[in-house]
Amino acid sequence: MRVSDILRIQDKALYTVAPDTPLSECVITMADQDIGSLVVMDRHILAGLLTFSEVIRVLARRQKELRQGPTPPVAELRVSHVMNPEPIVAQPDMDLHVLRSLMVSHHQSYIPVVARGLLQGVVSFHDVAKAVHEQQSFENRMLMSYIGDWPAPEHAVR
């Protein structure tokens, strides 16, 4: 299975923002749409990735700074101040197992997919887990069908 297979079956909505978008607007969009990331685009080019992790980090840092002195209000923060400007990217033809290893080794829950410099979508760790689960379920059904006399799950020895 490849990254392009995940992009084909996932929800087609892709939420993007500009680098100068107020962080407060991004938080509202992420909450309203129940999404964990926004792709930051600058003139149709991937400029970065904003995830809930960056939002939480900046809010925590702001709270720590409040204890020590003045800090800018959240409304003044822009995406460019918070985003990951160099996110790890995947290619559509990347193997799913390679993508999963990349996500785990770099502690990334969301990875943009880029082909020839153009954004194709974003893959989440949840998307990867769902694809693996569906693939394994399909393979299990095929094996059970092939074997034929396999005991039904409720009759299987545990």
Protein Blocks (a to p, Z undefined) as FASTA:
>chain_A
ZZklmmmmmcfbdcdddfklcfklmmmmmmmnopabdcddeehiafbdcdfklmmmmmmm
mmmmmmnoccddfklpcfklmmcfbbcdddfklcfklmmmmmmmnopabdcddeehiafb
dcdfklmmmmmmmmmmmmmmmmmmmnopaccfklpcZZ
